[in-house]
């Protein structure tokens, strides 16, 4: 799945995102609205990661779904 597909199916993908990153709230996911940079930013905030670490986690997750 590429990011355009994730973005287009955000309502369905939100559950998978929340399974992967349980600290993200529904409000976080509503703000993200399928934007990759927003997702990485929220992960960075909630988990205390660097920007690069958060982006890497998102990229790794994308390869799995």
N, C-alpha and C positions, 0 to 999 in steps of 0.2 A: 504494500500500500504506500502510495506517495503522499506528500503533505496536502496536495490538492484534494485527494480523496478523503483524507482525515478532516480537512476543513469543511468539505461539502457534506460529510456525514457526522458532524460534530455531536449532535444529540445522541447518536448511537455509540460514538467513540468515548464520550465522557465517562461512561462506566468503566471502560478499560483503563482510562487515565487515572481514575480514582482508585482502582485496584492496585495500580503500579505505585502511585504516590498518594498514600492514604492521608497524608497531612493536608492535602489540598481540599479546600472546602467547596461547596456548591457555588458560593459567591466567587471564589477564585476561578472556577471553571466557566462561570457566566461571563466574567471579565475577559478570559482568554478567548472565547468564541472561535476556537480553531486556529488562532494565530500562533505559529511556532515560537516566535521570539517572546511573546507574552507567557507562553507555557514555561519556557526555560527560565524566564524571570521569576515567575511564581515559585517554581521548584527551587531556584536559588535562594529566595527569601525564606521559604518554609524549612528548608533543610540546611541552611547555612553553607551552601556550596559556592565555589567560584563560578563565574559566568561560563567558563570553559567546561567545568565539571557538569554543570546543569545541561549545557548544550550537548555534551557527549552522552549523557543519560537519555536525553530525548532522541538523539540519533540511534542509539543502541535499541531503544524501545521500538522505534519505527521499523527497524529491521526484523523485529520479532512478530509484529502484527500483520 
